[in-house]
């Protein structure tokens, strides 16, 4: 596919974008901005985004992505509770770095999720991209798990997720969503820098 074909596909995809997808993208971008600012509004805005994408992912045959959006919704509730906890007027949960043991746990969690998702998608669904869909979803599962615990490394997993999701949604015809993941990628890099600065203050 040359540059002209990519541009044509982008233009056609944007023109075909439904109002529901626009709403989902708006709330998704808002959620990542709030996350970068360490603002608890990351969770209610994220829940709007993820519940819409459960539907859109199923409609597009991205079953692992539908599953990950359901997981996002559940983890958003968990994260909302954790981030809201206070002791003596101060937040209980603070940004921290992962230890070597936590890195190993996160990487193992990612690997197990990827293999399990690939197997299920390959064996039990009509997914045309089981390996890529499983990879993007496994990275997202890991990022969301770490974000709920305010681990700096959540941003690294979001960067991986976004890089994998840009072409995944593009080839499925969700061009505006693909563009959303490009914005997410930039915001994830900014989020990593912002959280690292807070750690070093």
C-alpha positions in Angstrom: 0.0 0.0 0.0 1.6 3.3 -1.1 1.2 6.7 0.5 -1.7 7.8 -1.8 -3.7 4.6 -0.9 -3.1 5.1 2.8 -4.3 8.7 2.5 -7.4 7.6 0.5 -8.2 5.0 3.1 -7.7 7.5 5.9 -10.1 10.0 4.1 -12.7 7.3 3.4 -12.5 6.0 6.9 -12.9 9.4 8.5 -15.9 10.1 6.4 -17.4 6.8 7.4 -16.8 7.3 11.1 -20.0 7.0 13.1 -21.0 9.5 15.8 -20.6 6.7 18.4 -16.9 6.2 17.4 -16.3 10.0 17.6 -17.8 10.0 21.2 -15.6 7.1 22.2 -12.5 8.7 20.8 -13.2 12.0 22.5 -13.6 10.4 25.9 -10.6 8.1 25.3 -8.3 11.1 24.6 -9.8 12.9 27.6 -9.1 9.9 29.8 -5.4 9.7 28.8 -5.0 13.4 29.4 -6.4 13.0 32.9 -4.2 10.1 33.5 -1.1 12.1 32.5 -2.1 14.7 35.1 -2.7 12.0 37.7 -6.3 13.2 37.9 -9.0 10.7 39.1 -11.3 11.8 36.2 -9.2 9.3 34.2 -11.6 6.6 35.3 -15.2 8.0 34.6 -14.1 9.3 31.2 -12.3 6.0 30.5 -15.4 4.0 31.4 -17.5 5.9 28.8 -14.8 5.1 26.2 -14.4 1.4 27.1 -18.1 0.6 27.2 -18.5 2.0 23.7 -15.5 0.1 22.4 -16.8 -3.2 23.8 -19.6 -2.8 21.2 -17.4 -1.5 18.4 -14.8 -4.2 18.8 -17.4 -7.0 18.7 -18.9 -5.4 15.6 -15.4 -5.3 14.0 -14.5 -8.9 14.9 -11.8 -7.7 17.3 -12.8 -10.1 20.1 -9.7 -9.8 22.2 -10.1 -6.0 22.0 -13.7 -6.4 23.2 -12.4 -8.5 26.1 -9.7 -6.0 26.9 -12.3 -3.1 26.9 -14.5 -5.1 29.3 -11.3 -5.6 31.5 -10.6 -1.9 31.2 -14.1 -1.2 32.5 -13.7 -3.5 35.5 -10.2 -2.2 36.3 -11.4 1.4 35.9 -13.7 0.8 38.8 -10.9 -0.9 40.8 -8.5 2.0 40.0 -11.1 4.6 40.8 -11.5 3.1 44.3 -7.7 2.8 44.8 -7.0 6.3 43.6 -9.8 7.8 45.7 -8.5 6.3 49.0 -7.2 8.9 51.4 -5.5 8.9 54.8 -5.4 12.1 56.9 -6.5 14.0 53.8 -3.7 12.6 51.7 -3.8 10.1 48.8 -2.9 6.6 50.0 -1.6 5.6 46.5 1.5 7.4 45.1 3.5 7.0 41.8 6.3 4.4 42.3 8.7 2.5 40.1 8.4 -1.2 39.6 11.0 -3.4 41.3 12.8 -6.1 39.4 10.3 -8.6 40.8 7.3 -6.5 39.7 8.8 -6.2 36.2 9.1 -10.0 36.0 5.5 -10.4 37.2 4.3 -7.9 34.7 6.2 -9.5 31.8 5.0 -12.9 32.8 1.5 -11.7 33.0 1.8 -10.2 29.5 3.3 -13.4 28.1 0.6 -15.6 29.6 -2.2 -13.3 28.4 -0.8 -13.1 24.9 -0.5 -16.9 24.5 -3.9 -17.5 26.0 -5.6 -14.8 23.8 -3.9 -16.0 20.7 -5.0 -19.6 21.3 -8.6 -18.6 22.1 -8.8 -16.3 19.1 -7.2 -18.8 16.7 -9.2 -21.8 17.9 -12.6 -20.4 18.8 -13.3 -17.2 16.8 -13.3 -16.0 13.2 -10.6 -13.4 14.0 -8.3 -12.7 11.0 -5.6 -11.2 13.1 -5.4 -13.4 16.3 -1.7 -12.9 16.9 -1.8 -9.0 16.6 -5.1 -8.7 18.4 -3.8 -10.9 21.2 -0.6 -8.9 21.5 -2.2 -5.5 21.6 -4.7 -6.7 24.2 -2.1 -8.4 26.4 0.0 -5.3 26.5 -3.2 -3.3 27.4 -4.1 -5.7 30.1 -0.7 -5.2 31.6 -0.7 -1.4 31.3 -4.1 -1.1 33.0 -3.1 -3.4 35.8 0.0 -1.2 36.5 -1.9 2.1 36.1 -4.4 1.1 38.8 -1.4 0.7 41.1 0.2 4.0 39.9 3.3 2.3 38.6 5.4 4.5 36.3 5.9 1.6 33.9 2.3 1.5 33.0 3.2 4.1 30.3 5.7 1.8 28.7 3.0 -0.9 28.2 0.6 1.8 26.9 3.3 2.9 24.4 3.6 -0.8 23.2 -0.2 -1.1 23.1 -0.6 2.0 21.0 2.1 1.1 18.5 0.4 -2.3 18.0 -3.2 -0.9 17.9 -2.6 1.8 15.2 -2.3 -0.6 12.3 -4.7 -3.1 13.9 -7.7 -0.7 13.8 -6.7 0.8 10.5 -6.9 -2.5 8.7 -10.3 -3.2 10.3 -11.7 0.1 8.9 -11.8 2.0 12.2 -9.6 4.8 10.8 -10.6 7.4 13.4 -9.8 5.0 16.2 -6.5 4.3 14.5 -5.8 8.0 14.6 -6.9 8.0 18.3 -4.2 5.5 19.1 -1.6 7.7 17.4 -2.7 10.5 19.7 -2.6 8.0 22.6 1.0 7.2 21.6 2.1 10.8 21.9 0.2 11.2 25.2 1.7 8.0 26.6 5.2 9.3 26.0 4.2 12.6 27.6 2.6 10.8 30.5 5.8 8.8 31.1 7.9 11.9 31.1 5.4 13.7 33.4 5.2 10.9 35.9 9.0 10.4 36.0 9.4 14.1 36.7 7.0 13.7 39.7 9.0 10.8 41.0 12.3 12.8 40.7 10.9 15.9 42.5 
